[in-house]
Amino acid sequence: MERDLFLAAKQLEDTDEEAMTANLERLVRAYDPCISCAVHVVRK
């Protein structure tokens, strides 16, 4: 998951922060559908 988040973040680096956060949270939920887990992984 960590590697996938890193690769996704690199691909999304030209997007705004809100879009990047939403996409990274979606990726975390693909591994674990618990919404609170996605919120804790992406820290602002």
N, CA, C and O atoms as a GROMACS GRO file, in nm:
protein
  176
    1MET      N    1   0.082  -0.118   0.000
    1MET     CA    2   0.000   0.000   0.000
    1MET      C    3   0.088   0.125   0.000
    1MET      O    4   0.059   0.221  -0.071
    2GLU      N    5   0.193   0.124   0.079
    2GLU     CA    6   0.279   0.241   0.087
    2GLU      C    7   0.341   0.274  -0.049
    2GLU      O    8   0.347   0.391  -0.088
    3ARG      N    9   0.386   0.171  -0.120
    3ARG     CA   10   0.444   0.192  -0.253
    3ARG      C   11   0.340   0.249  -0.350
    3ARG      O   12   0.368   0.340  -0.427
    4ASP      N   13   0.218   0.194  -0.345
    4ASP     CA   14   0.112   0.243  -0.432
    4ASP      C   15   0.076   0.388  -0.402
    4ASP      O   16   0.050   0.466  -0.494
    5LEU      N   17   0.075   0.424  -0.274
    5LEU     CA   18   0.047   0.563  -0.237
    5LEU      C   19   0.156   0.656  -0.290
    5LEU      O   20   0.126   0.765  -0.340
    6PHE      N   21   0.280   0.613  -0.278
    6PHE     CA   22   0.391   0.693  -0.328
    6PHE      C   23   0.380   0.714  -0.479
    6PHE      O   24   0.394   0.826  -0.528
    7LEU      N   25   0.355   0.606  -0.553
    7LEU     CA   26   0.343   0.615  -0.698
    7LEU      C   27   0.223   0.702  -0.739
    7LEU      O   28   0.233   0.782  -0.832
    8ALA      N   29   0.111   0.685  -0.671
    8ALA     CA   30  -0.007   0.765  -0.703
    8ALA      C   31   0.019   0.912  -0.674
    8ALA      O   32  -0.021   0.999  -0.752
    9ALA      N   33   0.085   0.942  -0.563
    9ALA     CA   34   0.114   1.082  -0.528
    9ALA      C   35   0.204   1.146  -0.633
    9ALA      O   36   0.184   1.262  -0.668
   10LYS      N   37   0.301   1.072  -0.684
   10LYS     CA   38   0.388   1.125  -0.789
   10LYS      C   39   0.308   1.155  -0.916
   10LYS      O   40   0.334   1.256  -0.982
   11GLN      N   41   0.212   1.070  -0.949
   11GLN     CA   42   0.130   1.092  -1.068
   11GLN      C   43   0.033   1.209  -1.049
   11GLN      O   44  -0.008   1.272  -1.146
   12LEU      N   45  -0.002   1.237  -0.925
   12LEU     CA   46  -0.101   1.341  -0.896
   12LEU      C   47  -0.037   1.473  -0.854
   12LEU      O   48  -0.109   1.564  -0.815
   13GLU      N   49   0.094   1.486  -0.862
   13GLU     CA   50   0.159   1.605  -0.808
   13GLU      C   51   0.120   1.735  -0.878
   13GLU      O   52   0.143   1.842  -0.823
   14ASP      N   53   0.063   1.728  -0.998
   14ASP     CA   54   0.018   1.849  -1.067
   14ASP      C   55  -0.127   1.884  -1.038
   14ASP      O   56  -0.178   1.982  -1.091
   15THR      N   57  -0.194   1.804  -0.954
   15THR     CA   58  -0.333   1.833  -0.919
   15THR      C   59  -0.338   1.913  -0.790
   15THR      O   60  -0.239   1.920  -0.716
   16ASP      N   61  -0.453   1.973  -0.764
   16ASP     CA   62  -0.464   2.051  -0.641
   16ASP      C   63  -0.470   1.957  -0.520
   16ASP      O   64  -0.497   1.838  -0.534
   17GLU      N   65  -0.444   2.012  -0.404
   17GLU     CA   66  -0.432   1.931  -0.283
   17GLU      C   67  -0.560   1.856  -0.250
   17GLU      O   68  -0.555   1.741  -0.206
   18GLU      N   69  -0.674   1.919  -0.272
   18GLU     CA   70  -0.801   1.854  -0.241
   18GLU      C   71  -0.823   1.731  -0.329
   18GLU      O   72  -0.867   1.627  -0.280
   19ALA      N   73  -0.792   1.742  -0.457
   19ALA     CA   74  -0.808   1.628  -0.548
   19ALA      C   75  -0.708   1.518  -0.515
   19ALA      O   76  -0.742   1.400  -0.519
   20MET      N   77  -0.587   1.557  -0.482
   20MET     CA   78  -0.486   1.457  -0.446
   20MET      C   79  -0.528   1.382  -0.320
   20MET      O   80  -0.518   1.259  -0.316
   21THR      N   81  -0.574   1.453  -0.220
   21THR     CA   82  -0.618   1.390  -0.096
   21THR      C   83  -0.732   1.291  -0.123
   21THR      O   84  -0.730   1.179  -0.072
   22ALA      N   85  -0.830   1.333  -0.202
   22ALA     CA   86  -0.944   1.246  -0.233
   22ALA      C   87  -0.898   1.119  -0.304
   22ALA      O   88  -0.944   1.009  -0.272
   23ASN      N   89  -0.808   1.133  -0.399
   23ASN     CA   90  -0.759   1.017  -0.472
   23ASN      C   91  -0.677   0.924  -0.384
   23ASN      O   92  -0.689   0.802  -0.396
   24LEU      N   93  -0.593   0.979  -0.297
   24LEU     CA   94  -0.513   0.894  -0.209
   24LEU      C   95  -0.600   0.824  -0.106
   24LEU      O   96  -0.575   0.708  -0.072
   25GLU      N   97  -0.702   0.893  -0.056
   25GLU     CA   98  -0.794   0.828   0.038
   25GLU      C   99  -0.868   0.715  -0.031
   25GLU      O  100  -0.891   0.610   0.030
   26ARG      N  101  -0.906   0.734  -0.156
   26ARG     CA  102  -0.974   0.630  -0.232
   26ARG      C  103  -0.883   0.507  -0.246
   26ARG      O  104  -0.929   0.393  -0.236
   27LEU      N  105  -0.756   0.531  -0.270
   27LEU     CA  106  -0.661   0.421  -0.282
   27LEU      C  107  -0.649   0.344  -0.150
   27LEU      O  108  -0.644   0.221  -0.150
   28VAL      N  109  -0.644   0.415  -0.039
   28VAL     CA  110  -0.636   0.348   0.092
   28VAL      C  111  -0.761   0.265   0.115
   28VAL      O  112  -0.752   0.152   0.164
   29ARG      N  113  -0.877   0.318   0.080
   29ARG     CA  114  -1.002   0.243   0.099
   29ARG      C  115  -1.007   0.119   0.010
   29ARG      O  116  -1.078   0.024   0.042
   30ALA      N  117  -0.932   0.118  -0.100
   30ALA     CA  118  -0.926  -0.001  -0.183
   30ALA      C  119  -0.859  -0.117  -0.107
   30ALA      O  120  -0.891  -0.234  -0.129
   31TYR      N  121  -0.769  -0.083  -0.017
   31TYR     CA  122  -0.705  -0.184   0.067
   31TYR      C  123  -0.787  -0.214   0.191
   31TYR      O  124  -0.796  -0.330   0.232
   32ASP      N  125  -0.846  -0.112   0.251
   32ASP     CA  126  -0.925  -0.125   0.373
   32ASP      C  127  -1.041  -0.027   0.364
   32ASP      O  128  -1.020   0.094   0.372
   33PRO      N  129  -1.162  -0.076   0.348
   33PRO     CA  130  -1.276   0.014   0.324
   33PRO      C  131  -1.317   0.100   0.444
   33PRO      O  132  -1.413   0.177   0.433
   34CYS      N  133  -1.249   0.091   0.554
   34CYS     CA  134  -1.283   0.172   0.671
   34CYS      C  135  -1.247   0.318   0.644
   34CYS      O  136  -1.129   0.350   0.628
   35ILE      N  137  -1.344   0.405   0.638
   35ILE     CA  138  -1.319   0.545   0.605
   35ILE      C  139  -1.225   0.611   0.705
   35ILE      O  140  -1.141   0.693   0.666
   36SER      N  141  -1.236   0.578   0.830
   36SER     CA  142  -1.149   0.642   0.930
   36SER      C  143  -1.003   0.607   0.906
   36SER      O  144  -0.916   0.688   0.937
   37CYS      N  145  -0.974   0.490   0.852
   37CYS     CA  146  -0.835   0.454   0.823
   37CYS      C  147  -0.779   0.545   0.715
   37CYS      O  148  -0.664   0.588   0.724
   38ALA      N  149  -0.858   0.575   0.614
   38ALA     CA  150  -0.813   0.663   0.506
   38ALA      C  151  -0.786   0.802   0.560
   38ALA      O  152  -0.690   0.868   0.517
   39VAL      N  153  -0.867   0.847   0.652
   39VAL     CA  154  -0.849   0.980   0.707
   39VAL      C  155  -0.720   0.986   0.788
   39VAL      O  156  -0.650   1.087   0.786
   40HIS      N  157  -0.686   0.878   0.859
   40HIS     CA  158  -0.565   0.881   0.942
   40HIS      C  159  -0.437   0.864   0.862
   40HIS      O  160  -0.331   0.908   0.907
   41VAL      N  161  -0.444   0.803   0.743
   41VAL     CA  162  -0.323   0.784   0.663
   41VAL      C  163  -0.281   0.914   0.596
   41VAL      O  164  -0.162   0.943   0.590
   42VAL      N  165  -0.376   0.992   0.547
   42VAL     CA  166  -0.346   1.117   0.477
   42VAL      C  167  -0.354   1.230   0.578
   42VAL      O  168  -0.463   1.275   0.615
   43ARG      N  169  -0.239   1.276   0.623
   43ARG     CA  170  -0.235   1.386   0.721
   43ARG      C  171  -0.207   1.516   0.649
   43ARG      O  172  -0.124   1.521   0.558
   44LYS      N  173  -0.275   1.619   0.688
   44LYS     CA  174  -0.258   1.750   0.624
   44LYS      C  175  -0.160   1.833   0.700
   44LYS      O  176  -0.132   1.946   0.662
   0.00000   0.00000   0.00000
